[in-house]
């Protein structure tokens, strides 16, 4: 099983890199992009045979305790068989 974990800055935290990209896209006349947020992506390979609810709990714990700074970052994830 694989876990795809996406970490981004919280909406209340200024994302200077995302803003720079958004500004560049506007200057380059790309249309339809209102906002850009940058982040990190992690791909975790979980043990075979791990139950779905155990996998969810483990990924959430890893994301909270290791992959993010909970003061300024948040995460989402999806599991793939």
mmJSON file of the N, C-alpha and C atoms, coordinates in Angstrom:
{"data_MODEL":{"atom_site":{
"group_PDB":["ATOM","ATOM","ATOM","ATOM","ATOM","ATOM","ATOM","ATOM","ATOM","ATOM","ATOM","ATOM","ATOM","ATOM","ATOM","ATOM","ATOM","ATOM","ATOM","ATOM","ATOM","ATOM","ATOM","ATOM","ATOM","ATOM","ATOM","ATOM","ATOM","ATOM","ATOM","ATOM","ATOM","ATOM","ATOM","ATOM","ATOM","ATOM","ATOM","ATOM","ATOM","ATOM","ATOM","ATOM","ATOM","ATOM","ATOM","ATOM","ATOM","ATOM","ATOM","ATOM","ATOM","ATOM","ATOM","ATOM","ATOM","ATOM","ATOM","ATOM","ATOM","ATOM","ATOM","ATOM","ATOM","ATOM","ATOM","ATOM","ATOM","ATOM","ATOM","ATOM","ATOM","ATOM","ATOM","ATOM","ATOM","ATOM","ATOM","ATOM","ATOM","ATOM","ATOM","ATOM","ATOM","ATOM","ATOM","ATOM","ATOM","ATOM","ATOM","ATOM","ATOM","ATOM","ATOM","ATOM","ATOM","ATOM","ATOM","ATOM","ATOM","ATOM","ATOM","ATOM","ATOM","ATOM","ATOM","ATOM","ATOM","ATOM","ATOM","ATOM","ATOM","ATOM","ATOM","ATOM","ATOM","ATOM","ATOM","ATOM","ATOM","ATOM","ATOM","ATOM","ATOM","ATOM","ATOM","ATOM","ATOM","ATOM","ATOM","ATOM","ATOM","ATOM","ATOM","ATOM","ATOM","ATOM","ATOM","ATOM","ATOM","ATOM","ATOM","ATOM","ATOM","ATOM","ATOM","ATOM","ATOM","ATOM","ATOM","ATOM","ATOM","ATOM","ATOM","ATOM","ATOM","ATOM","ATOM","ATOM","ATOM","ATOM","ATOM","ATOM","ATOM","ATOM","ATOM","ATOM","ATOM","ATOM","ATOM","ATOM","ATOM","ATOM","ATOM","ATOM","ATOM","ATOM","ATOM","ATOM","ATOM","ATOM","ATOM","ATOM","ATOM","ATOM","ATOM","ATOM","ATOM","ATOM","ATOM","ATOM","ATOM","ATOM","ATOM","ATOM","ATOM","ATOM","ATOM","ATOM","ATOM","ATOM","ATOM","ATOM","ATOM","ATOM","ATOM","ATOM","ATOM","ATOM","ATOM","ATOM","ATOM","ATOM","ATOM","ATOM","ATOM","ATOM","ATOM","ATOM","ATOM","ATOM","ATOM","ATOM","ATOM","ATOM","ATOM","ATOM","ATOM","ATOM","ATOM","ATOM","ATOM","ATOM","ATOM","ATOM","ATOM","ATOM","ATOM","ATOM","ATOM","ATOM","ATOM"],
"id":[1,2,3,4,5,6,7,8,9,10,11,12,13,14,15,16,17,18,19,20,21,22,23,24,25,26,27,28,29,30,31,32,33,34,35,36,37,38,39,40,41,42,43,44,45,46,47,48,49,50,51,52,53,54,55,56,57,58,59,60,61,62,63,64,65,66,67,68,69,70,71,72,73,74,75,76,77,78,79,80,81,82,83,84,85,86,87,88,89,90,91,92,93,94,95,96,97,98,99,100,101,102,103,104,105,106,107,108,109,110,111,112,113,114,115,116,117,118,119,120,121,122,123,124,125,126,127,128,129,130,131,132,133,134,135,136,137,138,139,140,141,142,143,144,145,146,147,148,149,150,151,152,153,154,155,156,157,158,159,160,161,162,163,164,165,166,167,168,169,170,171,172,173,174,175,176,177,178,179,180,181,182,183,184,185,186,187,188,189,190,191,192,193,194,195,196,197,198,199,200,201,202,203,204,205,206,207,208,209,210,211,212,213,214,215,216,217,218,219,220,221,222,223,224,225,226,227,228,229,230,231,232,233,234,235,236,237,238,239,240,241,242,243],
"type_symbol":["N","C","C","N","C","C","N","C","C","N","C","C","N","C","C","N","C","C","N","C","C","N","C","C","N","C","C","N","C","C","N","C","C","N","C","C","N","C","C","N","C","C","N","C","C","N","C","C","N","C","C","N","C","C","N","C","C","N","C","C","N","C","C","N","C","C","N","C","C","N","C","C","N","C","C","N","C","C","N","C","C","N","C","C","N","C","C","N","C","C","N","C","C","N","C","C","N","C","C","N","C","C","N","C","C","N","C","C","N","C","C","N","C","C","N","C","C","N","C","C","N","C","C","N","C","C","N","C","C","N","C","C","N","C","C","N","C","C","N","C","C","N","C","C","N","C","C","N","C","C","N","C","C","N","C","C","N","C","C","N","C","C","N","C","C","N","C","C","N","C","C","N","C","C","N","C","C","N","C","C","N","C","C","N","C","C","N","C","C","N","C","C","N","C","C","N","C","C","N","C","C","N","C","C","N","C","C","N","C","C","N","C","C","N","C","C","N","C","C","N","C","C","N","C","C","N","C","C","N","C","C","N","C","C","N","C","C","N","C","C","N","C","C"],
"label_atom_id":["N","CA","C","N","CA","C","N","CA","C","N","CA","C","N","CA","C","N","CA","C","N","CA","C","N","CA","C","N","CA","C","N","CA","C","N","CA","C","N","CA","C","N","CA","C","N","CA","C","N","CA","C","N","CA","C","N","CA","C","N","CA","C","N","CA","C","N","CA","C","N","CA","C","N","CA","C","N","CA","C","N","CA","C","N","CA","C","N","CA","C","N","CA","C","N","CA","C","N","CA","C","N","CA","C","N","CA","C","N","CA","C","N","CA","C","N","CA","C","N","CA","C","N","CA","C","N","CA","C","N","CA","C","N","CA","C","N","CA","C","N","CA","C","N","CA","C","N","CA","C","N","CA","C","N","CA","C","N","CA","C","N","CA","C","N","CA","C","N","CA","C","N","CA","C","N","CA","C","N","CA","C","N","CA","C","N","CA","C","N","CA","C","N","CA","C","N","CA","C","N","CA","C","N","CA","C","N","CA","C","N","CA","C","N","CA","C","N","CA","C","N","CA","C","N","CA","C","N","CA","C","N","CA","C","N","CA","C","N","CA","C","N","CA","C","N","CA","C","N","CA","C","N","CA","C","N","CA","C","N","CA","C","N","CA","C","N","CA","C","N","CA","C","N","CA","C","N","CA","C","N","CA","C"],
"label_alt_id":[null,null,null,null,null,null,null,null,null,null,null,null,null,null,null,null,null,null,null,null,null,null,null,null,null,null,null,null,null,null,null,null,null,null,null,null,null,null,null,null,null,null,null,null,null,null,null,null,null,null,null,null,null,null,null,null,null,null,null,null,null,null,null,null,null,null,null,null,null,null,null,null,null,null,null,null,null,null,null,null,null,null,null,null,null,null,null,null,null,null,null,null,null,null,null,null,null,null,null,null,null,null,null,null,null,null,null,null,null,null,null,null,null,null,null,null,null,null,null,null,null,null,null,null,null,null,null,null,null,null,null,null,null,null,null,null,null,null,null,null,null,null,null,null,null,null,null,null,null,null,null,null,null,null,null,null,null,null,null,null,null,null,null,null,null,null,null,null,null,null,null,null,null,null,null,null,null,null,null,null,null,null,null,null,null,null,null,null,null,null,null,null,null,null,null,null,null,null,null,null,null,null,null,null,null,null,null,null,null,null,null,null,null,null,null,null,null,null,null,null,null,null,null,null,null,null,null,null,null,null,null,null,null,null,null,null,null,null,null,null,null,null,null],
"label_comp_id":["UNK","UNK","UNK","UNK","UNK","UNK","UNK","UNK","UNK","UNK","UNK","UNK","UNK","UNK","UNK","UNK","UNK","UNK","UNK","UNK","UNK","UNK","UNK","UNK","UNK","UNK","UNK","UNK","UNK","UNK","UNK","UNK","UNK","UNK","UNK","UNK","UNK","UNK","UNK","UNK","UNK","UNK","UNK","UNK","UNK","UNK","UNK","UNK","UNK","UNK","UNK","UNK","UNK","UNK","UNK","UNK","UNK","UNK","UNK","UNK","UNK","UNK","UNK","UNK","UNK","UNK","UNK","UNK","UNK","UNK","UNK","UNK","UNK","UNK","UNK","UNK","UNK","UNK","UNK","UNK","UNK","UNK","UNK","UNK","UNK","UNK","UNK","UNK","UNK","UNK","UNK","UNK","UNK","UNK","UNK","UNK","UNK","UNK","UNK","UNK","UNK","UNK","UNK","UNK","UNK","UNK","UNK","UNK","UNK","UNK","UNK","UNK","UNK","UNK","UNK","UNK","UNK","UNK","UNK","UNK","UNK","UNK","UNK","UNK","UNK","UNK","UNK","UNK","UNK","UNK","UNK","UNK","UNK","UNK","UNK","UNK","UNK","UNK","UNK","UNK","UNK","UNK","UNK","UNK","UNK","UNK","UNK","UNK","UNK","UNK","UNK","UNK","UNK","UNK","UNK","UNK","UNK","UNK","UNK","UNK","UNK","UNK","UNK","UNK","UNK","UNK","UNK","UNK","UNK","UNK","UNK","UNK","UNK","UNK","UNK","UNK","UNK","UNK","UNK","UNK","UNK","UNK","UNK","UNK","UNK","UNK","UNK","UNK","UNK","UNK","UNK","UNK","UNK","UNK","UNK","UNK","UNK","UNK","UNK","UNK","UNK","UNK","UNK","UNK","UNK","UNK","UNK","UNK","UNK","UNK","UNK","UNK","UNK","UNK","UNK","UNK","UNK","UNK","UNK","UNK","UNK","UNK","UNK","UNK","UNK","UNK","UNK","UNK","UNK","UNK","UNK","UNK","UNK","UNK","UNK","UNK","UNK","UNK","UNK","UNK","UNK","UNK","UNK"],
"label_asym_id":["A","A","A","A","A","A","A","A","A","A","A","A","A","A","A","A","A","A","A","A","A","A","A","A","A","A","A","A","A","A","A","A","A","A","A","A","A","A","A","A","A","A","A","A","A","A","A","A","A","A","A","A","A","A","A","A","A","A","A","A","A","A","A","A","A","A","A","A","A","A","A","A","A","A","A","A","A","A","A","A","A","A","A","A","A","A","A","A","A","A","A","A","A","A","A","A","A","A","A","A","A","A","A","A","A","A","A","A","A","A","A","A","A","A","A","A","A","A","A","A","A","A","A","A","A","A","A","A","A","A","A","A","A","A","A","A","A","A","A","A","A","A","A","A","A","A","A","A","A","A","A","A","A","A","A","A","A","A","A","A","A","A","A","A","A","A","A","A","A","A","A","A","A","A","A","A","A","A","A","A","A","A","A","A","A","A","A","A","A","A","A","A","A","A","A","A","A","A","A","A","A","A","A","A","A","A","A","A","A","A","A","A","A","A","A","A","A","A","A","A","A","A","A","A","A","A","A","A","A","A","A","A","A","A","A","A","A","A","A","A","A","A","A"],
"label_entity_id":["1","1","1","1","1","1","1","1","1","1","1","1","1","1","1","1","1","1","1","1","1","1","1","1","1","1","1","1","1","1","1","1","1","1","1","1","1","1","1","1","1","1","1","1","1","1","1","1","1","1","1","1","1","1","1","1","1","1","1","1","1","1","1","1","1","1","1","1","1","1","1","1","1","1","1","1","1","1","1","1","1","1","1","1","1","1","1","1","1","1","1","1","1","1","1","1","1","1","1","1","1","1","1","1","1","1","1","1","1","1","1","1","1","1","1","1","1","1","1","1","1","1","1","1","1","1","1","1","1","1","1","1","1","1","1","1","1","1","1","1","1","1","1","1","1","1","1","1","1","1","1","1","1","1","1","1","1","1","1","1","1","1","1","1","1","1","1","1","1","1","1","1","1","1","1","1","1","1","1","1","1","1","1","1","1","1","1","1","1","1","1","1","1","1","1","1","1","1","1","1","1","1","1","1","1","1","1","1","1","1","1","1","1","1","1","1","1","1","1","1","1","1","1","1","1","1","1","1","1","1","1","1","1","1","1","1","1","1","1","1","1","1","1"],
"label_seq_id":[1,1,1,2,2,2,3,3,3,4,4,4,5,5,5,6,6,6,7,7,7,8,8,8,9,9,9,10,10,10,11,11,11,12,12,12,13,13,13,14,14,14,15,15,15,16,16,16,17,17,17,18,18,18,19,19,19,20,20,20,21,21,21,22,22,22,23,23,23,24,24,24,25,25,25,26,26,26,27,27,27,28,28,28,29,29,29,30,30,30,31,31,31,32,32,32,33,33,33,34,34,34,35,35,35,36,36,36,37,37,37,38,38,38,39,39,39,40,40,40,41,41,41,42,42,42,43,43,43,44,44,44,45,45,45,46,46,46,47,47,47,48,48,48,49,49,49,50,50,50,51,51,51,52,52,52,53,53,53,54,54,54,55,55,55,56,56,56,57,57,57,58,58,58,59,59,59,60,60,60,61,61,61,62,62,62,63,63,63,64,64,64,65,65,65,66,66,66,67,67,67,68,68,68,69,69,69,70,70,70,71,71,71,72,72,72,73,73,73,74,74,74,75,75,75,76,76,76,77,77,77,78,78,78,79,79,79,80,80,80,81,81,81],
"pdbx_PDB_ins_code":[null,null,null,null,null,null,null,null,null,null,null,null,null,null,null,null,null,null,null,null,null,null,null,null,null,null,null,null,null,null,null,null,null,null,null,null,null,null,null,null,null,null,null,null,null,null,null,null,null,null,null,null,null,null,null,null,null,null,null,null,null,null,null,null,null,null,null,null,null,null,null,null,null,null,null,null,null,null,null,null,null,null,null,null,null,null,null,null,null,null,null,null,null,null,null,null,null,null,null,null,null,null,null,null,null,null,null,null,null,null,null,null,null,null,null,null,null,null,null,null,null,null,null,null,null,null,null,null,null,null,null,null,null,null,null,null,null,null,null,null,null,null,null,null,null,null,null,null,null,null,null,null,null,null,null,null,null,null,null,null,null,null,null,null,null,null,null,null,null,null,null,null,null,null,null,null,null,null,null,null,null,null,null,null,null,null,null,null,null,null,null,null,null,null,null,null,null,null,null,null,null,null,null,null,null,null,null,null,null,null,null,null,null,null,null,null,null,null,null,null,null,null,null,null,null,null,null,null,null,null,null,null,null,null,null,null,null,null,null,null,null,null,null],
"Cartn_x":[0.851,0.0,0.894,0.466,1.215,0.373,1.044,0.399,1.031,0.202,0.649,0.312,1.333,1.142,1.553,0.651,0.881,0.913,1.987,2.165,2.23,1.401,1.405,1.37,1.735,1.604,0.128,-0.191,-1.576,-1.959,-3.241,-3.733,-3.384,-3.24,-2.943,-1.46,-0.63,0.817,1.156,1.904,2.32,3.185,2.829,3.585,4.319,5.508,6.265,6.62,6.998,7.357,6.126,5.003,3.766,3.351,3.5,3.146,4.056,5.332,6.274,5.885,5.513,5.092,3.804,2.852,1.588,1.833,2.713,3.037,3.691,4.595,5.269,4.261,3.324,2.311,1.469,1.137,0.356,1.161,2.442,3.297,3.461,3.438,3.586,2.249,1.235,-0.103,-0.821,-0.507,-1.319,-2.607,-3.714,-4.988,-5.659,-6.494,-7.28,-6.655,-5.442,-4.805,-4.979,-5.722,-5.974,-4.974,-4.437,-3.548,-2.626,-1.439,-0.493,0.009,-0.019,0.545,1.551,2.742,3.756,3.763,4.365,4.4,5.389,5.194,6.07,5.197,5.78,5.088,5.939,5.306,5.986,5.227,5.944,5.343,5.86,4.958,5.309,4.844,5.717,5.338,5.106,3.877,3.487,3.593,3.679,3.804,2.614,2.899,1.833,0.915,-0.366,-1.325,-1.77,-1.321,-1.722,-3.191,-3.966,-5.389,-5.572,-6.649,-6.927,-6.941,-7.658,-7.748,-6.408,-5.618,-4.283,-3.365,-3.479,-2.672,-3.014,-4.298,-4.714,-4.148,-4.272,-3.776,-2.268,-1.547,-0.088,0.354,-0.276,0.08,-0.226,-1.364,-1.705,-0.692,-0.295,0.689,2.029,2.484,3.76,3.7,2.608,2.476,2.477,1.751,1.678,3.004,3.669,4.843,6.176,6.219,7.514,7.521,6.492,6.53,6.118,5.391,4.911,5.363,5.391,5.514,4.082,3.421,1.998,1.662,2.653,2.402,2.092,2.789,2.626,2.174,2.154,1.83,0.628,-0.001,-1.084,-0.849,-1.569,-1.348,-2.67,-2.597,-3.648,-2.946,-3.698,-3.102,-4.156,-3.688,-4.57,-3.824,-4.564,-4.005,-4.326,-3.385,-3.532,-3.14,-4.004,-3.728,-2.562],
"Cartn_y":[-1.176,0.0,1.236,2.237,3.5,4.623,5.543,6.732,7.946,8.772,10.016,11.14,11.804,12.832,14.181,15.146,16.495,17.459,18.223,19.175,20.575,21.47,22.864,23.795,25.036,26.043,26.29,26.58,26.926,28.192,28.35,29.522,30.833,30.793,32.006,32.379,31.522,31.762,32.255,33.331,33.884,32.875,32.591,31.674,32.508,32.974,33.87,33.2,31.937,31.241,31.08,30.703,30.584,31.914,32.984,34.318,34.745,34.426,34.742,34.026,32.749,31.991,32.58,32.904,33.493,34.808,35.645,36.917,36.694,35.714,35.417,34.926,34.091,33.599,34.748,35.698,36.867,37.707,37.922,38.704,38.007,36.679,35.91,35.727,36.377,36.422,35.075,34.217,33.017,33.468,32.948,33.38,32.246,32.606,31.625,31.124,31.515,31.094,32.224,31.937,32.959,32.93,31.739,31.618,30.423,30.49,29.376,29.163,27.917,27.533,26.426,26.553,25.527,24.622,23.464,22.533,21.404,20.33,19.157,17.929,16.936,15.691,14.527,13.596,12.401,11.172,10.156,8.882,7.845,7.323,6.309,4.947,3.962,2.591,1.866,1.405,0.763,-0.754,-1.421,-2.88,-3.55,-4.605,-5.391,-5.961,-5.991,-6.593,-5.69,-4.468,-3.54,-3.169,-3.24,-2.908,-1.426,-1.108,0.269,1.242,0.901,1.824,1.953,0.894,0.967,1.83,1.681,2.493,3.972,4.279,5.676,6.264,5.521,6.004,6.226,5.286,5.392,6.578,6.76,7.872,9.208,9.316,10.562,10.861,9.836,10.03,10.48,9.817,10.176,11.616,11.954,13.303,14.356,14.091,15.05,15.2,14.071,14.085,14.265,13.927,13.945,14.86,14.779,15.45,16.915,17.349,18.734,19.475,20.767,21.655,22.131,21.598,21.875,23.349,24.143,25.566,26.281,25.901,26.627,25.767,24.439,23.566,22.672,22.214,21.244,20.168,19.059,17.967,17.343,16.734,15.858,14.611,13.537,12.318,11.474,10.532,9.517,8.202,7.14,5.8,5.126,4.328,3.618,2.162,1.262,-0.176,-0.651],
"Cartn_z":[0.0,0.0,0.0,-0.692,-0.761,-0.148,0.505,1.05,0.388,-0.215,-0.832,0.148,0.684,1.701,1.115,1.2,0.68,1.861,1.974,3.072,2.479,3.0,2.548,3.753,3.495,4.544,4.811,6.049,6.387,5.625,5.35,4.609,5.31,6.626,7.39,7.357,6.741,6.661,5.256,5.186,3.9,3.157,1.919,1.069,0.025,0.375,-0.504,-1.828,-1.804,-3.042,-3.934,-3.355,-4.125,-4.724,-3.958,-4.451,-5.599,-5.507,-6.581,-7.866,-7.754,-8.938,-9.508,-8.645,-9.102,-9.837,-9.291,-9.939,-11.303,-11.376,-12.651,-13.689,-13.29,-14.223,-14.777,-13.912,-14.373,-15.353,-15.043,-15.942,-17.289,-17.268,-18.499,-19.212,-18.695,-19.281,-19.284,-18.294,-18.097,-17.423,-17.871,-17.335,-16.58,-15.632,-14.922,-13.631,-13.316,-12.071,-11.053,-10.002,-8.992,-7.84,-7.53,-6.378,-6.586,-6.005,-6.046,-4.626,-4.183,-2.888,-3.16,-2.627,-2.808,-1.586,-1.751,-0.633,-0.865,-0.093,-0.161,-0.428,-1.059,-1.359,-0.857,-0.161,0.33,-0.143,-0.569,-0.94,0.05,0.857,1.848,1.342,1.391,1.065,2.377,2.568,3.818,3.694,4.818,4.856,4.176,3.441,2.805,3.876,3.582,4.496,5.632,5.651,6.712,6.507,7.563,7.478,7.159,6.471,6.037,7.223,8.278,9.418,10.139,10.195,10.802,9.937,8.621,7.712,7.853,7.911,8.082,9.369,10.457,11.752,11.711,11.102,11.041,10.178,9.023,8.133,8.812,9.458,10.16,11.263,12.002,13.074,12.5,11.44,10.808,10.283,9.614,9.054,10.157,11.227,12.336,13.07,13.34,14.213,13.484,12.187,11.494,10.264,9.444,8.144,8.168,9.182,9.21,10.457,10.328,11.481,11.752,12.778,12.975,13.244,13.559,13.791,12.482,11.404,10.143,8.966,9.145,8.017,8.323,7.243,7.348,6.292,6.403,5.459,5.02,3.864,3.378,2.861,2.728,2.21,1.539,0.737,0.16,0.149,0.373,0.357,-0.964,-1.435,-2.704,-2.486,-2.88,-2.689,-3.515],
"occupancy":[1.0,1.0,1.0,1.0,1.0,1.0,1.0,1.0,1.0,1.0,1.0,1.0,1.0,1.0,1.0,1.0,1.0,1.0,1.0,1.0,1.0,1.0,1.0,1.0,1.0,1.0,1.0,1.0,1.0,1.0,1.0,1.0,1.0,1.0,1.0,1.0,1.0,1.0,1.0,1.0,1.0,1.0,1.0,1.0,1.0,1.0,1.0,1.0,1.0,1.0,1.0,1.0,1.0,1.0,1.0,1.0,1.0,1.0,1.0,1.0,1.0,1.0,1.0,1.0,1.0,1.0,1.0,1.0,1.0,1.0,1.0,1.0,1.0,1.0,1.0,1.0,1.0,1.0,1.0,1.0,1.0,1.0,1.0,1.0,1.0,1.0,1.0,1.0,1.0,1.0,1.0,1.0,1.0,1.0,1.0,1.0,1.0,1.0,1.0,1.0,1.0,1.0,1.0,1.0,1.0,1.0,1.0,1.0,1.0,1.0,1.0,1.0,1.0,1.0,1.0,1.0,1.0,1.0,1.0,1.0,1.0,1.0,1.0,1.0,1.0,1.0,1.0,1.0,1.0,1.0,1.0,1.0,1.0,1.0,1.0,1.0,1.0,1.0,1.0,1.0,1.0,1.0,1.0,1.0,1.0,1.0,1.0,1.0,1.0,1.0,1.0,1.0,1.0,1.0,1.0,1.0,1.0,1.0,1.0,1.0,1.0,1.0,1.0,1.0,1.0,1.0,1.0,1.0,1.0,1.0,1.0,1.0,1.0,1.0,1.0,1.0,1.0,1.0,1.0,1.0,1.0,1.0,1.0,1.0,1.0,1.0,1.0,1.0,1.0,1.0,1.0,1.0,1.0,1.0,1.0,1.0,1.0,1.0,1.0,1.0,1.0,1.0,1.0,1.0,1.0,1.0,1.0,1.0,1.0,1.0,1.0,1.0,1.0,1.0,1.0,1.0,1.0,1.0,1.0,1.0,1.0,1.0,1.0,1.0,1.0,1.0,1.0,1.0,1.0,1.0,1.0,1.0,1.0,1.0,1.0,1.0,1.0,1.0,1.0,1.0,1.0,1.0,1.0],
"B_iso_or_equiv":[0.0,0.0,0.0,0.0,0.0,0.0,0.0,0.0,0.0,0.0,0.0,0.0,0.0,0.0,0.0,0.0,0.0,0.0,0.0,0.0,0.0,0.0,0.0,0.0,0.0,0.0,0.0,0.0,0.0,0.0,0.0,0.0,0.0,0.0,0.0,0.0,0.0,0.0,0.0,0.0,0.0,0.0,0.0,0.0,0.0,0.0,0.0,0.0,0.0,0.0,0.0,0.0,0.0,0.0,0.0,0.0,0.0,0.0,0.0,0.0,0.0,0.0,0.0,0.0,0.0,0.0,0.0,0.0,0.0,0.0,0.0,0.0,0.0,0.0,0.0,0.0,0.0,0.0,0.0,0.0,0.0,0.0,0.0,0.0,0.0,0.0,0.0,0.0,0.0,0.0,0.0,0.0,0.0,0.0,0.0,0.0,0.0,0.0,0.0,0.0,0.0,0.0,0.0,0.0,0.0,0.0,0.0,0.0,0.0,0.0,0.0,0.0,0.0,0.0,0.0,0.0,0.0,0.0,0.0,0.0,0.0,0.0,0.0,0.0,0.0,0.0,0.0,0.0,0.0,0.0,0.0,0.0,0.0,0.0,0.0,0.0,0.0,0.0,0.0,0.0,0.0,0.0,0.0,0.0,0.0,0.0,0.0,0.0,0.0,0.0,0.0,0.0,0.0,0.0,0.0,0.0,0.0,0.0,0.0,0.0,0.0,0.0,0.0,0.0,0.0,0.0,0.0,0.0,0.0,0.0,0.0,0.0,0.0,0.0,0.0,0.0,0.0,0.0,0.0,0.0,0.0,0.0,0.0,0.0,0.0,0.0,0.0,0.0,0.0,0.0,0.0,0.0,0.0,0.0,0.0,0.0,0.0,0.0,0.0,0.0,0.0,0.0,0.0,0.0,0.0,0.0,0.0,0.0,0.0,0.0,0.0,0.0,0.0,0.0,0.0,0.0,0.0,0.0,0.0,0.0,0.0,0.0,0.0,0.0,0.0,0.0,0.0,0.0,0.0,0.0,0.0,0.0,0.0,0.0,0.0,0.0,0.0,0.0,0.0,0.0,0.0,0.0,0.0],
"pdbx_formal_charge":[null,null,null,null,null,null,null,null,null,null,null,null,null,null,null,null,null,null,null,null,null,null,null,null,null,null,null,null,null,null,null,null,null,null,null,null,null,null,null,null,null,null,null,null,null,null,null,null,null,null,null,null,null,null,null,null,null,null,null,null,null,null,null,null,null,null,null,null,null,null,null,null,null,null,null,null,null,null,null,null,null,null,null,null,null,null,null,null,null,null,null,null,null,null,null,null,null,null,null,null,null,null,null,null,null,null,null,null,null,null,null,null,null,null,null,null,null,null,null,null,null,null,null,null,null,null,null,null,null,null,null,null,null,null,null,null,null,null,null,null,null,null,null,null,null,null,null,null,null,null,null,null,null,null,null,null,null,null,null,null,null,null,null,null,null,null,null,null,null,null,null,null,null,null,null,null,null,null,null,null,null,null,null,null,null,null,null,null,null,null,null,null,null,null,null,null,null,null,null,null,null,null,null,null,null,null,null,null,null,null,null,null,null,null,null,null,null,null,null,null,null,null,null,null,null,null,null,null,null,null,null,null,null,null,null,null,null,null,null,null,null,null,null],
"auth_seq_id":[1,1,1,2,2,2,3,3,3,4,4,4,5,5,5,6,6,6,7,7,7,8,8,8,9,9,9,10,10,10,11,11,11,12,12,12,13,13,13,14,14,14,15,15,15,16,16,16,17,17,17,18,18,18,19,19,19,20,20,20,21,21,21,22,22,22,23,23,23,24,24,24,25,25,25,26,26,26,27,27,27,28,28,28,29,29,29,30,30,30,31,31,31,32,32,32,33,33,33,34,34,34,35,35,35,36,36,36,37,37,37,38,38,38,39,39,39,40,40,40,41,41,41,42,42,42,43,43,43,44,44,44,45,45,45,46,46,46,47,47,47,48,48,48,49,49,49,50,50,50,51,51,51,52,52,52,53,53,53,54,54,54,55,55,55,56,56,56,57,57,57,58,58,58,59,59,59,60,60,60,61,61,61,62,62,62,63,63,63,64,64,64,65,65,65,66,66,66,67,67,67,68,68,68,69,69,69,70,70,70,71,71,71,72,72,72,73,73,73,74,74,74,75,75,75,76,76,76,77,77,77,78,78,78,79,79,79,80,80,80,81,81,81],
"auth_comp_id":["UNK","UNK","UNK","UNK","UNK","UNK","UNK","UNK","UNK","UNK","UNK","UNK","UNK","UNK","UNK","UNK","UNK","UNK","UNK","UNK","UNK","UNK","UNK","UNK","UNK","UNK","UNK","UNK","UNK","UNK","UNK","UNK","UNK","UNK","UNK","UNK","UNK","UNK","UNK","UNK","UNK","UNK","UNK","UNK","UNK","UNK","UNK","UNK","UNK","UNK","UNK","UNK","UNK","UNK","UNK","UNK","UNK","UNK","UNK","UNK","UNK","UNK","UNK","UNK","UNK","UNK","UNK","UNK","UNK","UNK","UNK","UNK","UNK","UNK","UNK","UNK","UNK","UNK","UNK","UNK","UNK","UNK","UNK","UNK","UNK","UNK","UNK","UNK","UNK","UNK","UNK","UNK","UNK","UNK","UNK","UNK","UNK","UNK","UNK","UNK","UNK","UNK","UNK","UNK","UNK","UNK","UNK","UNK","UNK","UNK","UNK","UNK","UNK","UNK","UNK","UNK","UNK","UNK","UNK","UNK","UNK","UNK","UNK","UNK","UNK","UNK","UNK","UNK","UNK","UNK","UNK","UNK","UNK","UNK","UNK","UNK","UNK","UNK","UNK","UNK","UNK","UNK","UNK","UNK","UNK","UNK","UNK","UNK","UNK","UNK","UNK","UNK","UNK","UNK","UNK","UNK","UNK","UNK","UNK","UNK","UNK","UNK","UNK","UNK","UNK","UNK","UNK","UNK","UNK","UNK","UNK","UNK","UNK","UNK","UNK","UNK","UNK","UNK","UNK","UNK","UNK","UNK","UNK","UNK","UNK","UNK","UNK","UNK","UNK","UNK","UNK","UNK","UNK","UNK","UNK","UNK","UNK","UNK","UNK","UNK","UNK","UNK","UNK","UNK","UNK","UNK","UNK","UNK","UNK","UNK","UNK","UNK","UNK","UNK","UNK","UNK","UNK","UNK","UNK","UNK","UNK","UNK","UNK","UNK","UNK","UNK","UNK","UNK","UNK","UNK","UNK","UNK","UNK","UNK","UNK","UNK","UNK","UNK","UNK","UNK","UNK","UNK","UNK"],
"auth_asym_id":["A","A","A","A","A","A","A","A","A","A","A","A","A","A","A","A","A","A","A","A","A","A","A","A","A","A","A","A","A","A","A","A","A","A","A","A","A","A","A","A","A","A","A","A","A","A","A","A","A","A","A","A","A","A","A","A","A","A","A","A","A","A","A","A","A","A","A","A","A","A","A","A","A","A","A","A","A","A","A","A","A","A","A","A","A","A","A","A","A","A","A","A","A","A","A","A","A","A","A","A","A","A","A","A","A","A","A","A","A","A","A","A","A","A","A","A","A","A","A","A","A","A","A","A","A","A","A","A","A","A","A","A","A","A","A","A","A","A","A","A","A","A","A","A","A","A","A","A","A","A","A","A","A","A","A","A","A","A","A","A","A","A","A","A","A","A","A","A","A","A","A","A","A","A","A","A","A","A","A","A","A","A","A","A","A","A","A","A","A","A","A","A","A","A","A","A","A","A","A","A","A","A","A","A","A","A","A","A","A","A","A","A","A","A","A","A","A","A","A","A","A","A","A","A","A","A","A","A","A","A","A","A","A","A","A","A","A","A","A","A","A","A","A"],
"auth_atom_id":["N","CA","C","N","CA","C","N","CA","C","N","CA","C","N","CA","C","N","CA","C","N","CA","C","N","CA","C","N","CA","C","N","CA","C","N","CA","C","N","CA","C","N","CA","C","N","CA","C","N","CA","C","N","CA","C","N","CA","C","N","CA","C","N","CA","C","N","CA","C","N","CA","C","N","CA","C","N","CA","C","N","CA","C","N","CA","C","N","CA","C","N","CA","C","N","CA","C","N","CA","C","N","CA","C","N","CA","C","N","CA","C","N","CA","C","N","CA","C","N","CA","C","N","CA","C","N","CA","C","N","CA","C","N","CA","C","N","CA","C","N","CA","C","N","CA","C","N","CA","C","N","CA","C","N","CA","C","N","CA","C","N","CA","C","N","CA","C","N","CA","C","N","CA","C","N","CA","C","N","CA","C","N","CA","C","N","CA","C","N","CA","C","N","CA","C","N","CA","C","N","CA","C","N","CA","C","N","CA","C","N","CA","C","N","CA","C","N","CA","C","N","CA","C","N","CA","C","N","CA","C","N","CA","C","N","CA","C","N","CA","C","N","CA","C","N","CA","C","N","CA","C","N","CA","C","N","CA","C","N","CA","C","N","CA","C","N","CA","C","N","CA","C","N","CA","C","N","CA","C","N","CA","C"],
"pdbx_PDB_model_num":[1,1,1,1,1,1,1,1,1,1,1,1,1,1,1,1,1,1,1,1,1,1,1,1,1,1,1,1,1,1,1,1,1,1,1,1,1,1,1,1,1,1,1,1,1,1,1,1,1,1,1,1,1,1,1,1,1,1,1,1,1,1,1,1,1,1,1,1,1,1,1,1,1,1,1,1,1,1,1,1,1,1,1,1,1,1,1,1,1,1,1,1,1,1,1,1,1,1,1,1,1,1,1,1,1,1,1,1,1,1,1,1,1,1,1,1,1,1,1,1,1,1,1,1,1,1,1,1,1,1,1,1,1,1,1,1,1,1,1,1,1,1,1,1,1,1,1,1,1,1,1,1,1,1,1,1,1,1,1,1,1,1,1,1,1,1,1,1,1,1,1,1,1,1,1,1,1,1,1,1,1,1,1,1,1,1,1,1,1,1,1,1,1,1,1,1,1,1,1,1,1,1,1,1,1,1,1,1,1,1,1,1,1,1,1,1,1,1,1,1,1,1,1,1,1,1,1,1,1,1,1,1,1,1,1,1,1,1,1,1,1,1,1]
}}}
